[in-house]
Amino acid sequence: MNAEVVVRASGVVMKFGGVTAVDGASMYLRRGELRCLIGPNGAGKSTFFKCLSGQLAPTEGEILLQGGSIAGMNLHNVARLGVGVKTQVPSLMNGLTVRENIWLSANAVRQRSRAEVDARVDQVVEQIGLGAFLKRTAGALAHGQRQLVELGVVLARDPWLVLLDEPAGGLTSDEVHRMASLVRALTAQATVVVVEHDMNFVRDIAETVTAFHRGRILAEGSADAVLSNESVRDVYLGRAARAKP
Amino acid sequence: MQRTNTPRAVARWWHGFVATAAMMALAPLLFAEYTLTLLAIYALLALSLAFVWGLGGILCFGQAAFYGLGAYTYAVVSINMGGSTLAVIMGVLVAAVAALALGAMMFYGRIGDVYLGVITLVFTLLLFKYASSTAGSEYVIGQARLGGFNGIPGFPPMNVPGRPDVVVYGLGLYAVVAVAVLACWALLRWVGSTSFGRVLIGVRESELRSELCGYDVRLVKTVAFGLGGAVAGLAGVLFACWAEIVTPEVFSLGVSAEIIIWVLVGGLGGLWGPMLGAVLLGALKGWLGMQQWMDSGLVMGALLVAVVLFLPQGVMPALARLASAGRKEGGHER
């Protein structure tokens, strides 16, 4: 746990008109860390996530990636810093093949030659096991496959910060396990932030969990500690879960 | 439009290219070159929008603006220079710069698709209005009077570069236009297969994902828009050489609408289909214009509705599907 801090988000506030979605959240992430953000709907985790990825500019507060502020930066410039994002609803190029989707991501790394781009595409395809539907158009795939393809798209650029919004959403239990092992493997090269609803998935992968509630951070710590925390269970899991032994 | 780089696709494209070139070479044996030249210019104009809209996903309602700018620039520069060489270059350049500037304003300003359509449409109507109101003798660029609604007649025709006395007309002009069409087609097809072209197609498919990959969507779209403007400008230059007069009509709503109809009928997404659409619809309009019993606008509108309803992807993709279905039934696939 002594790796350097690579993501510093301090006092992040995000207001949409009169609604304060994130109300002063701070978070520090170390290199190679795997962090899960949990919380009920509307807790602000997705908004916070979008601030980290540069999709939203926070109303107040500062976000430093490897020491540099991303305030005022365009989305593509944040991405070029080495940030890979999987959106909640998979955003793929639906009319293009799976291979072309991954190629476009691998090709975005500027110093790569054509051959290196192709080699990286093959590697990612192998790693995620996309070989079977490489020539299919992304729009024709089932949801679970799209989730995996989007993970491949994110990986092909070799980002050092990987932000995954609900990677296990809509997956079958087999696919969830597969996704979990892929996400765990990611930490060898990257700091990973996962927003997730699926508690089994969170238990499966998480080292550290941050629980959001009403725009603030309610609890932070090891997965077991946070998931058994009384107030987290109150706001997130509700009474039914608490009633269980 | 995506598997354009496989050896099979490349070979198929070359076959199509050679066949088209042969057809264009033989066409003057059957049809008047005067008509053929105009149809080829239409094809070039359709090609410019096919690239911008089909590959780049940018629906430009004002492609006529760049076409008209090319034509007007040719007329003005050729009058002042007394020859066509610089006028051709300037015509293309002015159209390209105008497209780049307008594109940069729209894409860097993050204008949404609907507003983009409105702005491009207004841009061409603005030019139409302006060109129409330049009748006074004070509207002069060098020695060229803009002439208001009557336009600019009597400018020097196209000549062999460096030889102002050797005029290119008739079959010669047709040959120049045909070569320009083929060259631009090959160029845009090649652009579509480069990294830039693939990124452009990616931007068409998902701007968000392209940005998350680190591509500057604004720059990519601006460059594509500028390139489309340049090709439309070249079409305008050639039109000026063919018509030997330019009037504000080149900026009109009718021209802009026609280009969109050509592309839609021919098949959005490809380059060859829209060119064919332009030639066929252009020929149909010419033929309808010769008779009195039916309004050509009515027929064009009905045709567009019919294509959108029954062949929503356009004529060429429908034919291609039919052909591949036939092959499968015949058991020849693979």
Interface residues (C-beta under 8 A of the other chain):
Chain A: S53 N74 L75 H76 N77 A79 R80 G84 V85 T87 S91 L92 M93 N94 G95 L96 T97 E100 N101 W103 L104 S105 N107 A108 V153 R157
Chain B: Q2 R3 S195 R198 V199 I201 G202 R204 E205 S206 L208 R209 S210 E211 L212 C213 G214 Y215 D216 V217
